[in-house]
Amino acid sequence: MVQWEEPLFGCFRDCCSCIIISLCPMAYCVYQGISVKKATGESCLCACCYSAVLCCIGAAINRGKIRDRYLINGSCFSDCLLHCLCGPCAACQEYREVNVRESR
């Protein structure tokens, strides 16, 4: 297992997504959907619905899919806690992480 390559509070690495996710709640869901789609090939709509309907739990499910795909350390509990306490930062981290790993 490996660690996240992108830091949780590395928002200045991609200010645009950070601002959009922080200011628009639906963008949070959309960016998570995009991240899951790029990482796993699953439906973007399904991942968006998880985040929108199930809030922190749905976002944690999506984060877990990204962790599983890239063999990143963590747990469902830590994923849920991150999305409860600093969801926009977690969603930005996931978005950056997927983009970095998929650009290789």
FENNOR-V181132 format. One line per field, one symbol per residue. phi: phi as a letter, one per 20 degrees, with the letter a starting at -180 (. if undefined). psi: psi as a letter, one per 30 degrees, with the letter a starting at -180 (. if undefined). Layout:
BEGIN
phi = ???
psi = ???
END
This chain:
BEGIN
phi = .ceffefgdefffbfgffffffecgffgfffffffffffdnfgffffffgffeelffffffffffffffdlegqbfffffffffebggffffffffgfffffee
psi = kllkeklehhfffieeeeeeeefjefeeeeeeeeeeeeefglkeeeeeeeeeegbeeeeeeeeeeeeeeghklaleeeeeeefeeieeeeeeeeeeeeeeeff.
END
